[in-house]
Amino acid sequence: MVCDDDRVIGYYGLAPTVIEPNVVSRKIRTGRPPDPIPCLLIGQLAVDSRYKGKGIGSALVKDAFLRCVAGADIVGGRAIVVRAIDEEAERFWQSWDFMPSRDNSSIRIRSLEDIRAWLSGLGG
């Protein structure tokens, strides 16, 4: 959560979730993943419209990625899942390299392997 004084201006939620193997890429299914595949869900990412364009959304995504990587070690997660509520959200998550699931373009997925590599490239 990000606040400006007493006002919440950005937030997200995290939760464990699962996804069926037939809706994800081979990269996520590599080896013998459980069925369904354990994942982490970034839910309800939001930034107050008065603060858009100030990097708050990007900072929240990076924070969520760090927490998901840590959580994946506990729950055995293979990917991060998001649910895009509209076309703007789909474009936002696509800009973060989330790919649509095979059966629902509003469900976007990115492997934790990719996230770890991206974070290590940042030095984080």
N, C-alpha and C positions, 0 to 999 in steps of 0.2 A: 504494500500500500504506500502511496506517495501522498503527502499532505502539504498544504500551504496554510500555515497557521493551524486553525482547527477544521479546515475544509479538506475533505478527501478529493484529490484531483486525478487519481489513477489507482487501479487495482487489478488483480487477477486472482483466480483460484486454481488450486491444483488438486487432483484426485486420481487415485488409481483407476484404471479401466482396462478393458480387454477389447481385442479386435479379432475378427475371424481371419485365418490365414489366407483365404482366397481373395481378400480385398486389398492385400498389401503386395509390395514388390518382392521379388526373390531376395533382394538384399536383406530385408527384414526377416524373411523366413529361413535364411541360411542356417544350416545345421538341422537340428531336430527341435524346433521351438514347440512349446506346449500349445495345445489347442483348447481354448482360444489363447492368443498371444497376449501376455501382460504388457501394458503400456501405461503411460502417464498422460493425463488430460490437462491441458491448460484451458481453463474455462473462464468465461466472462471477463476477458481482458477489456478494459475500458479506460478512456482518458477523457476528462472534462473537455468539451469542445473549446472552451476558452483557453486551453493550454495545448491544443494540438499544434504540431510543428515545432515543438520545443525539445524533442528527443525523449520525452517521458515514456511514450509507448515502446521505443527501442530499449530504453533502460529496463522497463518492466519485462520485456521479452528476454533480455540477457539474464536478468535475475531469475526468471522462471526456468531458463535453460540450466543454469547452475544448480538450482534446487532439484530439477528433474534428474540431472546426472547423479546427484547424491542419492536421491530417492530410488533411482533405478538399481543401484547396488543393493538396496534393501528388498525391493519387491521383484527384482529380476526383470525389469522393463526392457523392452526392445526398441520402443519408439515413443515419440510424443505425438499425441493426437489433439487436434483442435476441431471445433465445429464452427464453421463460418456462417454467420446468420444472414449475410446478404452478399451481393457482388463486391462491395467495397471491402468487406472482411476477407472474401476469397482472394482478392488482389493483394491485400496486406499480407496474408499468410503465404501466398505464392512468392512475394518478394523476400520472404524468409526461407525459400526453397522447400516449402511444404507441398507435397504432391497430393492430388485428389485420390481418394480411395477408388477402387475399380467400380463400385456400385453406387457411390453417392459423392458428387463433386463438392458438396458442402463439408464433407468430412475430409480433413487434410492430415497428412501423416509425414513425419520425417524421422529417420532412424536415429537412435541415440548414438550410434557410431559416428554418423555425420556431425551431430551436435558436439560430441567430444572433440572431434578433429577441428571443428570451427573454433571452439573455445580455446583449444591449445594453440591455435594460430594467433589468438588475441593475447596470449600469455596469461589466460585466466582459466 
